[in-house]
Amino acid sequence: MERDILDIHKGENCPQRIVTCEFCEFPLPAIDLAEHQEVCGNRTELCHLCNKYVRLRERFSHEARCNGIQDSSVGTSRNVREAEREQGARRRPPLPPQNDFSTKRLLFTIAITGIAVILGSFFLQKKAESSDVH
């Protein structure tokens, strides 16, 4: 390949050239850019003007049309949670207290396993020492 063609290939066409994500500026090979930006562009950030979460891929168009007025029909997850609290939303019942029986059983199992490991290593060590004598 000619030198000037190689330079163009490395700079513009090579799938292994390093490019940066337009959303997070992370450097990665060009061949992986589309897949990365598909995921990265779906992340959200809070718009400080209207308090809505906006996808990164839609950020510039949102900023261009955002008037800073909160739209009560859409609301953020924060607004929804606040409204639920005000209405006395039902919460999940608290988890039952942990059963002492299951805790004791778990500790017993761990103790038995530890004893078995110690005994096993003791007997294997004795067996290895007796085979070294022969």
Disulfide bonds with the S-S distance in Angstrom:
none
